[in-house]
Amino acid sequence: MNAGPATKRERQQAIREVIALQPIASQLELAERLVERGFAVTQATVSRDIAELGLSKVPRDAGHVYVASENVAATPRRISDERLRRILADIPVRIGRSGLTVLVVGSPGTASIIAQALDESSLQEQEGTLAGDNTTLVLFADEARLERWLERFEEIRSQPAGTPAAAEARS
């Protein structure tokens, strides 16, 4: 179903408007919003438009939602230790260290889940995280930041899931 460049341009403009006005979590949901606006679309059409527009999914309070690429950097980072606490309660981890790198070792297939939870947490001393299969590397610029991070990590780890952290309660 190719309705021509003008209609495609209008449809893609409508997509930008829809994702700017409300959280859209799936291609199906986006297709439904477009149909409500009078566009005859399929999921395949929406999928191609998302790729052409360079839309990304980012974490927000409503879950992962689509945003335009120019808004990705401006997207506020969701900060909460609750997900990390839940994950650490469910996945036994071992902490190791090599220089300015902390190794968080869990069970097979858990590293990316742990890395994302670390990135979304109040732990902000790290330069970045890198996930393998069962090992997440947490990289630091200096010893002081690494030590502060380890101390805060252990505080979070020791709190039961469902308990707000002191830092979260203040915000």
Residue pairs with C-beta under 8 A, 6 or more apart in sequence:
1 40
1 42
1 45
2 8
3 11
3 40
7 39
8 49
10 39
11 34
11 39
11 41
11 45
11 49
12 49
12 52
12 53
14 34
14 37
14 39
15 30
15 34
15 46
15 49
15 50
15 53
15 55
16 53
16 68
18 24
18 30
18 33
18 34
18 37
19 30
19 55
19 65
19 66
19 67
19 68
20 68
22 33
23 60
23 62
23 63
23 65
24 30
24 33
24 65
24 66
25 57
25 62
25 63
25 64
25 65
25 66
27 43
27 46
27 47
27 50
28 43
30 46
30 50
30 66
31 41
31 42
31 43
31 45
31 46
34 41
34 46
35 41
50 66
53 68
53 69
54 68
54 69
55 66
55 67
55 68
55 69
56 66
56 67
56 69
56 72
57 64
57 65
57 66
57 67
58 64
58 65
58 67
58 72
58 75
59 78
59 120
60 75
60 78
61 78
67 75
77 119
77 120
78 120
79 120
79 121
79 122
79 171
80 120
80 121
80 122
80 168
81 121
81 122
81 123
81 156
81 159
81 165
81 167
81 168
82 161
82 162
82 164
82 168
83 117
83 120
83 121
84 117
84 118
84 120
84 121
84 123
84 156
85 156
85 157
85 159
85 160
85 161
85 162
85 163
86 161
87 110
87 113
87 114
87 117
88 156
88 157
89 160
89 161
91 106
91 107
91 110
91 113
91 114
92 106
92 107
93 104
93 105
93 106
93 114
94 104
94 105
94 106
95 102
95 103
95 104
95 105
95 150
95 153
96 102
96 103
96 105
97 103
97 146
100 139
100 140
100 141
100 142
100 143
100 146
101 137
101 138
101 139
101 140
102 137
102 138
102 140
102 146
102 149
102 150
103 135
103 136
103 137
103 138
104 111
104 114
104 118
104 135
104 136
104 138
105 134
105 135
105 136
106 114
106 134
106 135
106 136
107 134
108 133
108 134
109 133
109 134
110 134
111 131
111 132
111 133
111 134
111 135
111 136
112 131
112 136
114 131
114 136
115 129
115 130
115 131
115 136
118 126
118 129
118 136
118 138
119 129
121 156
122 152
122 156
122 165
122 167
122 168
123 149
123 152
123 153
123 156
125 140
125 145
125 146
125 148
125 149
125 152
126 138
126 139
126 140
126 145
126 149
127 139
127 140
127 141
128 138
128 139
129 136
129 137
129 138
129 139
130 136
130 137
130 139
131 137
138 149
140 146
140 149
155 165
156 165
159 165
